[in-house]
Amino acid sequence: AYFKGICWFGFNNAYKMLSDLYAGTDSMTKDFPTVVWRIKSLGFNAVRIGFNFDTLFQSGYDKPYNMRCAAASSGALVASVTPPGGRGWNGSPPQVNGRCNDGIPEDSVYSRFLWACNHIASQGMYVMVDFHNSGKANQVGDLAFRDVNSFINNWEKLVKDLNANPNVSGKLLIDLINEPDAYNIRWEAANGNPGLTDMYLRALDRLYPACPDCLFVIEGTGQSAAKANWGDGFITNQTTIKEFGGKVSDATPFFEAAVTKPWINQAILAPHIYCPSSSKAIDGFRGQELYDRLDNSFGGKIRAPGYCNADGVCHQFAAVVGETSNNFWTGGQNERDCWV
């Protein structure tokens, strides 16, 4: 599959729903089905939804989203999604009869989450659900290195409930943990925290039987010394690792174990790559520099010939950029050359 998606957060913070539905004055931005229609009409085929379990499992919430609102005109909606040159749009804009967000569940945040995923998938788009902690230090059940069993149990419940929906089944991607560096997790166990290798292997062994057609998104970690940050960090070259004298965590054990697993063909690597206005990077973000940095992380056996199992069958990993952005700053050569 070819993914062209956006990230949409809210289930990992006080919104307790996909964010910013209070913006604007009419259904253009207030109505969830209308916003989803606009996303699809812009040519996207996937939505990455950030959440954490503390938010999902809250019994109540203080933000009702079913509200009175004006319907944006069809002309205004079409104009908002047709780029210069005119690509057209998909179908007709949703009709709003004086209310936005009719149908959003009001019994629990968890029901809202399942409903939102169902609606996006029902429009033919893929849904990537992403465990994305909001940054609080001790959220119960959320910090995976404090309670790995609870973390995996929560994931198993969520995956089973999502995959039971025929609209979502076949369109589900599981992003197990956003930017593991933020949790001080390395590939190997260290500093009282479990290793990411063990966490991934245990989680995927549980989740694959619950969703044998899911895609499992793998983010890297522990290699910021080699300028691999924000979910990058897949270096396995032993010469490179030795050069950093223990400052770079070794991803090799994960890949060697992964190629023996039945879920191997559904595992994809997903670094986050940011322009300097967001990342504050001063090098390694454009042209040959960017290629060399990513080749350092994705090169070697990951790229070719791949990691091989005991039967000599080798596997090369697919990759997708899980997050990217800039701050739309064009005042300097660095930002203008980002991605060039």
ABEGO torsion letter per residue (X at the ends): XBBBBBBBBGAABAAGBBBGAABEABAAAABAAAAAAAAAAAGBABBBBBBBAAAAABABBABBABBBBBBBBAAAAAAAABBBGGAEBBEBBBBBBGBBGBGBBAABAAAAAAAAAAAAAAAGBBBBBBBBBAGBABBBGABAAABAAAAAAAAAAAAAAAAABAAABGABBBBABBGAAAAGBBABBBGGBBBAAAAAAAAAAAAAAABAABBBBBBBBGAAAAGBBGGBGABABAAAAAAAGGABBBAAAAAAAAAABAAAAABBBBBBBBBAAAAGBABGABEAAAAAAAAAAABEAAAOAEBBBAAGBBBBBBBBBABBBBAGBAABAAAAABGX
